[in-house]
Amino acid sequence: MALEVDIKKAFPGFTLDVSFQADKGCMGILGASGCGKSMTLKCIAGIEKPDEGRIVLNGRVLFDSKKRIDLKPQKRNVGYLFQNYALFPNMTVEENIGIGMKLKKEEKKPLTAKQLELFQLQGLEKRYPYELSGGQQQRVALARILSCNPDIIMLDEPFSALDGYLKDTLQLQMQEVLAGYGKDVLFVSHSRDEIFKFCDKMCLISQGKSMQVGDTKEIFSKPGTMEAAKLTGCKNLSAIEKISDYELFAKDWNFRMKTAEKIGDDIRYVGVRGHWLIPSWTDQEENTMAIKEAGYTETPFEKQYLFVNALGEGNSRIWWMINKKDFIDQDGGGLPPYMIFPKEHIMLLR
């Protein structure tokens, strides 16, 4: 395993207790703001010291409370991209990039030039951080990290301060850079879209504790718990009563439905993502609900309806999301009288 983390650190009213392993590729850490994501990175980098536990990178022990090992940040060979990029304000772009190279000035020049070209920073060599855009600052910070050839790169909310167009452009550039880097990456974000886009594996953190570690697509498809479903963006959730091994009653929706997966005795909730719901103009299919509209909003490219079960009172609202092009193409072109809950997309949750 390239990276092994199993640490605890107590704060007033909050305890960080995370455990995960990352092996090759990009590992994501997903969680709400204040859950302990950034603190985890700081502990790995050596900026913060855990109260107990162990951190191992490529077989090299960075921290072990029992053996009293605590390498200094400079000895860990970890590249850490801070949220604010942490560029030196009194240094030019080329000076910022070369600061971590343990080489003579003349030896730094060709390596710095290579990073300037890789990150498309030619012509900005003599500028200072305050003269750069947010995207340019990020690229300088990444170039500085890669120039030191770290064993792992850690990215802390790298796109949180960028606007939509710039964010999309830099995400594409970042994917290309990370693909060429060829070593391990730890990617922290509160954005499920970013984690899904960048990360092969992921760790969910809630209130300081690691809840689930595994394949990103698998966790999004089968989050397993109510909390994990919420963190991965599922809006449609209901408490249940189990009727049989493959049938349940969703209490918040007043709706009886069948499942493709066997319902375990520990299952307490059901979830379905709004994009998986299928509009229908008949009630001939399995798991079809008669519906009535309960709200509406839209984004530039998507329509988002809220509806309730038309046959019950006081039901929780359910989200249905549909691409605007698909909406125009569908029969009727509006909210249908029925909605199908495909049993293969029903998530059983503890």
C-alpha positions as CSV (number, residue, x, y, z in Angstrom):
1,M,0.0,0.0,0.0
2,A,1.4,3.4,-0.9
3,L,-0.3,5.3,1.9
4,E,-1.6,4.0,5.2
5,V,-3.3,6.3,7.7
6,D,-4.7,5.4,11.1
7,I,-4.8,8.3,13.4
8,K,-6.7,10.0,16.2
9,K,-6.5,13.6,17.4
10,A,-8.8,15.3,20.0
11,F,-10.0,18.9,19.8
12,P,-12.5,20.7,22.1
13,G,-15.8,19.2,21.1
14,F,-14.4,17.3,18.2
15,T,-12.2,14.2,17.6
16,L,-10.5,13.3,14.4
17,D,-10.5,9.5,14.0
18,V,-9.7,8.4,10.5
19,S,-8.3,5.2,9.0
20,F,-7.8,4.4,5.3
21,Q,-5.3,3.0,2.8
22,A,-4.5,4.3,-0.7
23,D,-2.7,2.4,-3.3
24,K,-1.7,4.0,-6.6
25,G,-3.9,6.5,-8.5
26,C,-6.1,9.2,-7.0
27,M,-7.7,8.7,-3.6
28,G,-10.5,11.1,-2.7
29,I,-11.6,12.3,0.7
30,L,-15.2,13.5,0.7
31,G,-17.1,15.2,3.5
32,A,-18.9,18.3,4.6
33,S,-17.1,21.5,5.6
34,G,-15.5,21.1,9.1
35,C,-15.6,17.3,9.1
36,G,-11.8,16.9,9.4
37,K,-10.7,16.6,5.8
38,S,-8.0,19.3,5.8
39,M,-6.8,18.3,9.3
40,T,-6.2,14.8,8.0
41,L,-3.9,16.2,5.3
42,K,-2.1,18.4,7.8
43,C,-1.4,15.4,9.9
44,I,0.0,13.5,6.9
45,A,2.1,16.5,6.0
46,G,3.5,16.9,9.5
47,I,1.9,20.3,10.1
48,E,-0.3,18.8,12.8
49,K,0.7,16.0,15.2
50,P,-1.9,13.3,15.9
51,D,-2.4,12.2,19.5
52,E,-2.0,8.6,18.5
53,G,-1.8,6.3,15.5
54,R,0.4,5.6,12.5
55,I,1.1,7.1,9.0
56,V,3.2,5.2,6.5
57,L,4.1,6.3,2.9
58,N,5.6,3.9,0.5
59,G,6.8,1.7,3.4
60,R,8.5,4.7,5.1
61,V,7.0,5.5,8.6
62,L,6.2,9.2,8.8
63,F,4.5,9.0,12.2
64,D,4.1,6.3,14.8
65,S,3.0,7.3,18.3
66,K,4.0,4.0,19.9
67,K,7.5,4.1,18.4
68,R,7.8,7.8,18.9
69,I,8.5,8.5,15.3
70,D,7.4,11.9,14.0
71,L,9.3,13.1,10.9
72,K,9.6,16.8,10.3
73,P,7.5,18.1,7.3
74,Q,10.7,18.7,5.3
75,K,11.7,15.0,5.7
76,R,8.3,13.6,4.5
77,N,8.6,14.4,0.8
78,V,4.9,15.3,0.6
79,G,3.5,17.8,-1.9
80,Y,0.7,19.8,-0.3
81,L,-1.5,22.2,-2.3
82,F,-3.2,24.5,0.2
83,Q,-6.6,26.0,-0.4
84,N,-5.1,29.5,-0.7
85,Y,-2.0,28.1,-2.6
86,A,0.4,29.6,-0.1
87,L,2.7,31.3,-2.6
88,F,5.5,33.5,-1.3
89,P,4.2,37.1,-2.0
90,N,7.7,38.6,-2.2
91,M,8.9,36.0,-4.8
92,T,8.3,36.0,-8.5
93,V,6.7,33.0,-10.3
94,E,10.0,31.5,-11.2
95,E,11.4,32.0,-7.7
96,N,8.3,30.4,-6.2
97,I,8.6,27.4,-8.5
98,G,12.4,26.9,-7.8
99,I,12.3,27.5,-4.0
100,G,11.9,23.8,-3.2
101,M,14.7,22.6,-5.4
102,K,17.8,21.8,-3.5
103,L,20.1,22.8,-6.4
104,K,22.3,25.7,-7.3
105,K,20.8,28.6,-9.1
106,E,22.1,27.7,-12.5
107,E,20.9,24.1,-12.1
108,K,17.4,25.3,-11.3
109,K,16.9,27.2,-14.5
110,P,16.2,24.3,-17.0
111,L,14.0,22.6,-14.5
112,T,12.0,25.8,-13.8
113,A,11.7,26.4,-17.5
114,K,10.2,22.9,-17.9
115,Q,7.6,23.5,-15.3
116,L,6.8,26.9,-16.8
117,E,6.1,25.2,-20.1
118,L,4.2,22.3,-18.6
119,F,1.8,24.7,-16.8
120,Q,1.6,27.3,-19.6
121,L,3.2,30.0,-17.5
122,Q,5.6,31.3,-20.1
123,G,5.8,35.1,-20.0
124,L,4.8,35.3,-16.3
125,E,8.2,34.4,-14.9
126,K,8.8,37.8,-13.4
127,R,5.4,38.5,-12.0
128,Y,4.5,38.3,-8.3
129,P,1.5,36.4,-6.9
130,Y,-0.7,39.5,-6.5
131,E,-0.3,40.1,-10.3
132,L,-1.7,36.7,-11.2
133,S,-5.3,35.4,-11.5
134,G,-6.6,32.6,-9.2
135,G,-6.0,30.0,-11.9
136,Q,-2.5,31.2,-12.6
137,Q,-1.7,31.1,-8.9
138,Q,-2.9,27.5,-8.7
139,R,-0.7,26.5,-11.6
140,V,2.3,28.1,-10.0
141,A,1.6,26.3,-6.8
142,L,1.3,23.0,-8.6
143,A,4.4,23.6,-10.6
144,R,6.3,24.3,-7.3
145,I,5.1,21.0,-5.8
146,L,6.0,18.9,-8.8
147,S,9.4,20.5,-9.1
148,C,10.3,18.9,-5.8
149,N,9.3,15.4,-7.1
150,P,7.2,14.4,-4.0
151,D,6.2,10.9,-3.2
152,I,2.5,12.0,-3.0
153,I,0.5,15.1,-3.9
154,M,-2.2,16.2,-1.6
155,L,-4.8,18.7,-3.0
156,D,-7.0,20.5,-0.5
157,E,-10.2,21.8,-2.1
158,P,-8.2,22.9,-5.2
159,F,-11.1,24.4,-7.1
160,S,-13.2,26.0,-4.2
161,A,-12.1,29.6,-5.0
162,L,-12.6,29.5,-8.8
163,D,-15.5,30.5,-10.9
164,G,-17.4,28.0,-13.2
165,Y,-15.6,28.5,-16.5
166,L,-12.1,28.7,-15.0
167,K,-12.9,25.7,-12.8
168,D,-13.9,23.5,-15.7
169,T,-10.8,24.5,-17.7
170,L,-8.4,23.9,-14.7
171,Q,-10.0,20.6,-13.8
172,L,-9.2,19.3,-17.3
173,Q,-5.7,20.6,-17.0
174,M,-5.4,19.1,-13.6
175,Q,-6.5,15.7,-14.8
176,E,-3.8,15.8,-17.5
177,V,-1.1,16.8,-15.1
178,L,-2.0,14.1,-12.5
179,A,-2.1,11.5,-15.3
180,G,1.4,12.4,-16.2
181,Y,2.6,12.6,-12.6
182,G,2.4,8.8,-12.2
183,K,2.5,8.8,-8.4
184,D,-0.1,8.9,-5.7
185,V,-2.6,11.7,-5.2
186,L,-4.8,12.5,-2.2
187,F,-7.7,14.7,-3.3
188,V,-9.9,16.5,-0.6
189,S,-13.2,18.0,-1.5
190,H,-16.7,18.7,-0.3
191,S,-17.9,18.4,-3.9
192,R,-19.1,14.9,-4.8
193,D,-18.8,15.8,-8.5
194,E,-15.1,16.5,-8.2
195,I,-14.5,13.3,-6.2
196,F,-16.4,11.3,-8.8
197,K,-14.5,13.0,-11.7
198,F,-10.9,12.6,-10.3
199,C,-10.8,9.7,-7.9
200,D,-10.7,6.0,-8.4
201,K,-11.0,5.3,-4.7
202,M,-12.6,7.4,-1.9
203,C,-13.0,7.8,1.8
204,L,-16.1,9.3,3.3
205,I,-15.6,11.3,6.5
206,S,-18.4,12.5,8.7
207,Q,-17.9,14.5,12.0
208,G,-14.2,13.6,12.2
209,K,-14.7,9.8,11.6
210,S,-14.0,7.8,8.4
211,M,-17.2,6.0,7.6
212,Q,-16.5,4.1,4.4
213,V,-13.6,3.4,2.1
214,G,-13.8,1.8,-1.3
215,D,-14.2,2.1,-5.1
216,T,-15.7,5.6,-5.9
217,K,-18.3,4.4,-8.4
218,E,-19.3,1.5,-6.2
219,I,-19.9,3.8,-3.2
220,F,-22.0,6.2,-5.3
221,S,-24.0,3.2,-6.6
222,K,-24.4,1.4,-3.3
223,P,-23.5,3.8,-0.4
224,G,-24.7,1.3,2.2
225,T,-25.7,3.8,4.9
226,M,-28.0,6.8,5.2
227,E,-25.1,9.1,6.0
228,A,-23.1,7.9,3.0
229,A,-26.1,8.4,0.7
230,K,-26.5,12.0,1.9
231,L,-22.8,12.7,1.4
232,T,-22.8,11.4,-2.1
233,G,-25.8,13.6,-3.0
234,C,-28.8,11.5,-2.7
235,K,-31.9,13.7,-2.0
236,N,-34.6,11.0,-2.0
237,L,-34.5,9.1,1.2
238,S,-37.2,7.4,3.3
239,A,-37.5,5.2,6.4
240,I,-38.9,1.8,5.6
241,E,-40.8,-1.2,6.9
242,K,-39.7,-4.6,5.5
243,I,-42.5,-6.6,4.0
244,S,-40.5,-9.5,2.6
245,D,-37.0,-10.2,1.3
246,Y,-37.7,-8.3,-1.9
247,E,-40.4,-5.9,-0.9
248,L,-40.7,-2.9,1.4
249,F,-42.9,0.0,2.4
250,A,-41.3,3.5,2.1
251,K,-43.0,5.2,5.0
252,D,-42.1,8.8,4.1
253,W,-43.4,8.3,0.5
254,N,-46.4,6.1,1.5
255,F,-45.3,3.8,-1.2
256,R,-44.9,0.0,-1.5
257,M,-42.0,-1.1,-3.8
258,K,-40.1,-4.2,-4.9
259,T,-36.3,-4.4,-4.9
260,A,-33.7,-6.2,-7.0
261,E,-31.5,-6.7,-4.0
262,K,-32.4,-8.8,-1.0
263,I,-33.5,-6.6,2.0
264,G,-31.3,-7.4,5.0
265,D,-32.7,-7.3,8.5
266,D,-30.4,-4.3,9.3
267,I,-31.8,-2.1,6.5
268,R,-33.7,0.9,7.9
269,Y,-33.9,3.3,4.9
270,V,-34.3,3.3,1.1
271,G,-32.9,5.9,-1.3
272,V,-33.1,6.6,-5.1
273,R,-31.3,9.3,-7.0
274,G,-33.5,11.7,-8.9
275,H,-31.8,11.1,-12.2
276,W,-32.8,7.4,-12.1
277,L,-36.5,7.9,-11.9
278,I,-38.4,7.2,-15.1
279,P,-41.5,9.3,-16.2
280,S,-44.5,7.3,-17.2
281,W,-48.0,8.0,-18.6
282,T,-49.4,4.6,-17.5
283,D,-49.3,2.6,-14.3
284,Q,-48.6,-0.7,-15.9
285,E,-45.0,-1.1,-14.7
286,E,-43.6,-2.3,-11.4
287,N,-43.0,0.3,-8.7
288,T,-45.1,3.0,-10.4
289,M,-46.3,5.9,-8.3
290,A,-49.2,8.2,-9.1
291,I,-47.8,11.7,-8.5
292,K,-48.6,15.4,-8.2
293,E,-46.3,18.3,-8.4
294,A,-45.0,19.9,-5.2
295,G,-42.3,22.3,-6.5
296,Y,-40.0,23.2,-9.4
297,T,-36.6,24.7,-10.0
298,E,-34.1,24.6,-12.8
299,T,-30.4,25.0,-13.7
300,P,-29.2,26.2,-17.1
301,F,-29.2,22.6,-18.4
302,E,-31.6,20.7,-16.2
303,K,-35.2,20.8,-14.9
304,Q,-35.8,19.7,-11.3
305,Y,-39.3,18.8,-10.1
306,L,-40.5,17.9,-6.7
307,F,-43.5,15.7,-6.4
308,V,-45.5,13.7,-3.8
309,N,-47.5,10.5,-3.9
310,A,-50.9,11.6,-5.3
311,L,-52.6,8.9,-3.3
312,G,-51.4,9.9,0.1
313,E,-51.4,13.0,2.4
314,G,-48.5,14.6,4.1
315,N,-45.8,12.7,2.2
316,S,-42.2,13.8,1.9
317,R,-41.3,15.5,-1.4
318,I,-39.3,13.5,-4.0
319,W,-36.8,15.0,-6.5
320,W,-36.8,14.2,-10.2
321,M,-34.0,15.6,-12.3
322,I,-34.0,15.6,-16.1
323,N,-31.8,17.0,-18.8
324,K,-33.6,19.8,-20.7
325,K,-32.9,18.1,-24.0
326,D,-34.4,14.8,-22.7
327,F,-37.3,16.8,-21.3
328,I,-38.1,18.2,-24.7
329,D,-37.8,14.8,-26.3
330,Q,-40.0,12.9,-23.8
331,D,-43.7,12.2,-24.5
332,G,-46.0,15.0,-23.2
333,G,-43.1,17.4,-22.4
334,G,-44.2,18.0,-18.8
335,L,-44.5,16.4,-15.4
336,P,-46.1,13.0,-16.1
337,P,-49.0,11.5,-14.0
338,Y,-46.8,8.6,-12.9
339,M,-43.2,7.9,-11.9
340,I,-41.4,4.6,-12.0
341,F,-38.8,3.7,-9.3
342,P,-36.6,1.2,-11.1
343,K,-35.8,-1.6,-8.6
344,E,-32.3,-2.0,-9.9
345,H,-31.5,1.6,-8.8
346,I,-33.1,1.4,-5.4
347,M,-30.5,1.8,-2.7
348,L,-30.9,-0.2,0.6
349,L,-29.4,1.7,3.5
350,R,-28.5,1.0,7.1
